[in-house]
Amino acid sequence: MSNYTAADVKRLRDITGVGMMDCKKALEEANGDFDAAIDLLRKKGQKVAANRADRDAKEGTVIVKATEDGSRAVIIEVNSETDFVARNDDFIAYANRIADAALANAPADLDGLNALAFDERSTVGEASTDMTGKIGEKIGVRRFDVVTAPEGGKVIVYSHPGSRLGVLVVAEGDNADEAARDAAMQVAALNPIAATRDDVPEDIRSKELEIGREQARAEGKPEAMLDKIAEGKLSRYYKDNVLLEQPFVKDASVTVGDMLKKAGVTVRRFVRYALGD
């Protein structure tokens, strides 16, 4: 240990998170050069990442975070290969740090996120490679959304216990927090396709109308009645799958739209992530 000390090994471990023996070997190979040892450990991580690039990484965590005033929020899915790693403290800390970087900088896409600074030595992308080398599993960000509230509105966040499902809701109205959080819990529980009928994608609307026509035709309904019957079936579909038209989970005698109207709150949009979906 003439070229480095036990304190150097500990410092390298504190910075990289890699095991003590790997840190010692890196310092030996680098002849005590601390920065060179970090580079060696990073290269090791790159090799592990390359070897595991084709692995499925569908476990992990979904994190939601908002600024203190609710003006901006982030939802992000960070993946690992196994649930065991997803519950690892180092993985959770790594995922939360990436979420913080996304919230602070609002990058436009994954390339922009991976280019952000993770710490004083690495970018988010490099940190993901390093984490893969340290843990030995494919690690990385699958997707994220940064949402900014309109003037006078705020973004409410909801994380389902277990951190496998998260929701952002953009809401407007005085004291929107409670009603918007109830709406977020509704989104988590029933997975609506849109906030309102107008927000339903046209391809879904067309598909449901065609299904309705085919069902009516199979039931022997007159051809002239098929469109009207299909529209009725589409309306029932909306009541099951559009947020504001769904029965409110806390009181099925009213819709979510009724609940929000009574509270003086308007929900503009939502984002829902379920791990692996």
Order of alpha helices (4+ residues) and beta strands (2+ residues): alpha-alpha-alpha-beta-beta-alpha-alpha-alpha-alpha-beta-beta-beta-alpha-alpha-alpha-beta-beta-alpha-beta
